[in-house]
Amino acid sequence: MFGRLKEMLIKEFIQIFRDPRTRFIIFLPPIIQLLVFGYAVTTDVKNAATAIYDQDNSVASRELTSRFIRSRYFKVKENIREEGQIRHLIDHSRVKAVLQINKGFENDLRSGRTAQVQMIVDATDSNTAGILLDYGQRIAQEYSQEILLDRVARSAGPVRAIGGLDLQSRAWFNENLESRNFYVPGVIAILLMLVTLMLTSMAIVREKEMGTMEQIMVTPISSMEFILGKTLPFALIGFFDMVLVVLIAWGWFDVPIRGSLGWLFLGTGLYLMSTLGMGLLISTISRTQQQALMTTFFYFQPMVLLSGFMFPIENMPEPVQWLTYLDPLRYFLVIIRGIFLKGIGPEILWPQMLALLVMGVSVFLLAIHRFKKYL
C-alpha cells in the first residue's frame, strides 16, 4: 500500500508543479489577497471627509470645530457657505459628514441656554454612519461638560469636592481595538479554504479530461489510496500556504500570535480535512473542470457569508443560524482567532476541533464512496 501511495504522491507533485497555472494559484494569490484584504477589510473609521457649515463664526464655534479636527476621526474637506451645498456634497459622495453650527451658538452658551448643533451623515454605509455619529456625540458631550464645569466654577467660586464615578475600562486580547487584528486571522482561514477547494475540486476531473484515468483504473490502486494520493499533496500545500500567510500577518501586519503554533497546526489540519474532502467530493460529481470551478464558488460564497466573518451569527435568523453548524469555516474562525488573540488551547477549543474532525471524516468517506473506477 505504501509503495503505491508513494508513487501516487510523486505523480501528483510532478503534475502540480509542471502546470504554470497551478503554480500561480499555490504561491501568488494567497500573498496578494492577504496584503489587499489586510488593508481593505477594516471597520476602523479615521479621517472621514467632513464639511463644516459654521453660521455663527464665533470663538465657541471655532473651538468646537477644532475639537472635531483634533480627534483624527474627522478631516475637514469643505467649508460650506450656504445650506444648499450640504445635499450637493453628500449626493456626490464628496463628504461623509457635515457639522452644522447655527447662528447664535455662542450667545446661547453665554446665556445658559442649550445650544443646538446638527451633525448630518451619509448613512449609505450604516456601520460607518453609526460610528461617526458616536464619535461626534462624544466630542460634543466632552465640550458641553467642560463649559458646564467652567460656568459653575466662575459663578459659585471654589466647589467642594463630592464623590463621583470613575469608570476604568480595559480591553482584553485587542488592547488598541484594531479591527485588523480581528479580521486578518479570518482572512487567513478564507484563503486556505479558497486555495484548497480550487486545487482539489479539479483533481479527479482533470484526470478524466486528460485521459489518464484509464491508466489509473488498470492499476491495483484502491479507492482509498487514490483519494489519499490526490489529497496529501494539497494538504502539504495548504500547510505551506498557512505558514506563509501567518508569517506575513505576524511580520507585516503585527497581528499577535499568543497561542501555541502546535495547536494552530492541529486545528489547521482538521480544517483542511473538511475543505480538501469537500473539494474532492465536488471533483467526483463534476464532468468538466469548468463545472468543478463553478460548483466550488457556489459552495464557497455561502460558507463565507454563514461563517460569521462578515456578519455576527447571533444577528442571523434562527433557521440560518442552524445552517451555520454545517460550515467548517465557522469553527476554524473561532480556533484561529482564539489562538492568535487569546492564546487559548484545546481545553477551550475542543468543541470546534471535534466538530471539524467529524465533518472532515464524514466528507472524506462520502468522497471515497462516490468515487468509482470505471471506464
N, C-alpha and C positions, 0 to 999 in steps of 0.2 A: 504493500500500500504506500509506504513512504517513498519508495523509489519512483512509483508512478506519479505521486503527488509532487515530488521534486522536479521531475521532467515537465510537469504541467506548469509549475511556477516559473521555470526557466523560459518556457514558451511564452507565457503571458508577459513577462518583463521585456523580452525581446520585442514582442508585438506592440507593447505600450510605448516604449522609447523609440521605436522605429517610425511611429506616426507623429509628424510635427504638430498636428492639431491637438493630439493627446498631451504632448509635452507642454504645449502652451496652456492647456486647461489646468495642468498639475501645478505649474510654478507661478505664472504671472498673475492670473485673476485673483487668487487669494490675497496677494500683496497689494495689488492696485485697489481692490474693493475694500480692504481693511483701512487703507490710508484715506480713501474717499469717504467711507461711512464713518470712520473715526472722527472726522471733522464735521461731516454733514449731519449725522444723527445726534442731535443735542436739543434739549429743551431750555437751555440757558438763554436768557434774553439780556443782551447788553448793547448799548449804543443804538437803541431804537430810534429811527428817524422821527424827529419831533418838530412841530411848528408851534410858535408862541404867538398868541393873539392878546397882547397886553394893551387894553384900552385905558388903563389907569396911568401907566408910565410913571410910577412913584417909587420912592425908596423901598417901601414894603413889597411892592410887586416885583421889583428887580431882585430883591433878596430871595423871594420865593422861587423865581426863575433860576437864580444861581444855584439854589439847593438841588433843583432837578438836574442841572448840568453836572454838578459835582458828584452826584450819585453814581455816574458812569452807566446808569441804565438808560438814560435818555441823551440823545445828541441832537442839538438844535440845527435843523437844516433850513428852516424858513422863518421869517418874521412877518406875520400877517398884518396887513393894514386895513382890510375890510372883511366883513363876515362871509361874503360870497366866496372868498378864497378857500375856506375850510373844505367845502364839498369838492371843489376842484382838486385840491391836493390829495384828498383821501380817495376820490374816484380814480385818479390816475396813479394811485399807489406810491406817491412820492413821499408820504409820511405815514407812520403807523399810529401816531397820537398827536393831538392838538391840546395845548393848555390854554384855556381862555380865562383871562382875569378881567372882570367887569370894571367899568368906571366907578370910582368911589370906593375902591377896595381899601385904600389906606385910611380914608375918613371913617369907614365902618369900624376898622380896628381901633382907631383912636377913640371913637365914641362908645366903645364897649359892645357894639353890635356884631352879630355873626356875619363875616364877610363871605360872599358866595364866590366859589371858584369852580369852573367846569372843566372836566377832562374828557375829551372825545377820542375814542379809539376805533381803529378799523378792526371789527370783530369777524372778518372773514376767517381768520385763524383764531378760533375761540380760546385756544390754550395761551397763545401769545397775548391776546387781549386781556384775559383774566390776570396774567402775571403783571402786565403793565398797569392795570387798574390797582392791583395790590401795592405795587411799588409807589405809585402816585399817592395813594391814600396814606401810606405810612409816612412819606415825606411831608405831606400836608399836616398830619397829626403831630409830628415832632415839632414843626414850626408853630402850630397852634398852642402846644403845651409851653413852649418857650415864651411866647407872648403872654400867656396867662400867668406864668410864674413871675415874669418881669413886672407885670401890672400889679400883682399882689404885693410884691416886694416894695414897689415905689409908693403905693397908697397906704400900706399898713406898717411900713418900717420893717425891722427885723422880725422874722416869723419863727416862732418856737418850733423846733423840730418835732414831728409826730411820727408815729410808726407807719410803715408802708410795706409794700410788697415788691420784692426784687426777684424777678424770675431769671434764674440762671439756666440757660439752655445748653445742651450738649448733643452734638450729632455723632452717633456711633457709626463706625465702619466706613463712612464717607464724610470726613470731618469738614471738608471745604464745600460740600454739597455740589460737587461737579457731576453733571449728568453723564459726562463721558465715562467716568468710572463705572457707571451702571450699564451703559449701552455697549461699550466696546467688548466686554465678555459675551454679550448676546450676539454681537456681530460675528465673533469667532464661531459660535455654535451654528449660526446660519450658514456661514461659508463652508464649514465642514459638511453640513447636510447637502448643500448645493453641489459641491465638487464630487462627493462620493456617490450621490444619486446619479449625476450625469455620467460618470465613468461606468458604473456598474449596470445602469439601465440599458446600455448599448453593448454590454459584454457578450451575451449569448446571441443576440440578434445580429451582431457583426459577423459571428461565425457562419450564420445562415446565409447572409448576403455575400460573403467572400467565398462560400462553397467549401469551407474547411470542416463543416460539421460532419460531413460524411466520413472524413478521415478519422475524426474522434470517435464516431459511432462504431467503427470496426476494431477499436482498441478494447482491451479488457477493463478500462476505467469504469468505475461505478458512478452513479448519480451524485453520491456524497463527495467523492473525490473530485468530480468535475466542478461541483459548486464551490468546494474549498479552494480548488486551484484558481477559480475565477475571482474568489473573494479575498484571499490572503494578500495578493499584490496590492489591491486597492486599499486594504486595511493598513498596510505599511505606508502607502502614500498618504492616507488620511492622518496617520500619526506624524508623518514628516510635515505635512501642512499645518497640523496643530502646533508643533514645536515652532515652526517658522512664524506663524501669526502671533503666538504667545510672546515670543521674543520681541516682535515689533510692538505689541501692546505694552509690554513692560519697559522696553528701552526707548521707544519713541513717544508714546502717549503717557508714560509714567503711571500706568494703572498698577496699583499694588497687587502683589501675589502673597497673601498672608498664610495660605494653607499649604498643605503638603503636595509636592509635584507628583508623588507616587499615587495619591488618591485621585489627582487630576487625570493621570494616565489611565487609572482603572475606570473612572467614570467615562472617559472618552472611549475606551474600548467597548464598554457596554452600549454607549450611544451609537458607535459605529456598527455594532451588530444590527441595530434596528435600521439604520439608513442603508447599509450595504444589502441587508436582506430584502428591504423594500425595492431597492434598485434591481436586484436580481429577479424578484417577482415580476416587476414591470418588464424586464427583458424577456422573460419566458412567455409572456402573453402578447408581446408585440411582434409584428411581422416585418417591420422595417425600422431602420434607425430613426427616421423622421417621426414615426408613430411613437417610438420609445421616448424620444425627446419631448414631444408634446404631452405625453402622459406624465412625464417627470414634472413638468411645470404645472400641470393640472393638479398634481399631488402636492407640490412644493408650496404654492401660494397659500392654500388653506392652512397648511401646517404652520406657516409663519404668522398668519393672522390669528390663529387659535392658540398660539403658544404663550401669549401674554407679553411678548416682546414689544409690541406697539400699543396694545390696549390692555388694561388690567382685566384679568379673567373674572374678578368679582363684579365688574360692571356689565358683563355679558348676560343675556337672558339665560335662565336656568337650563333649558334644553341644550343650548350651545355650550354651557359650562360642562355638561356631561360628555359632550363630544371631545372636549379638550383632553380627557383622560386617555384618548387613543393617539395623542400626539407625542412622539418621543422628544420633540424639541421642548415641550413644556417642562419635562423632568430634567433635561440637561441644563436648561437655563438656571434652574434652582441650584444644581450641582456646581456649575462653573462660577456663578456669582457668589455662592456660599464659600467656595474655596478661595476665589480671588479676594473678596472684600471682607469676609467674616473670619476666614481661617478655620472653618469647621471641617469635620471629617465624617466618616461613615456612621458614627454614633448618632448623628442627627440626619444625615443624608441617606440612610439605608432604605427608607421607603421609595425614594426616587431611583436608587440603584437597583432595587428589587424589581420595580416596575419596568425599567429598561431591560433587565435580564429576561423577564418573562416575555416582554414584547419582542425582543430580538430573537429568542429561541423559537417563538411561535411563527414569526415571519420566515425564518430560515427553514423550518420544517415545511411550511407551506410552499416555499420556493422549490425545495427538493422534491416534494410531491408533485408539483406542477411540471417539473422538468421531465421530459421523456426523450429517450434516444430512439429516434425513428427517422427513416428516410423520407 
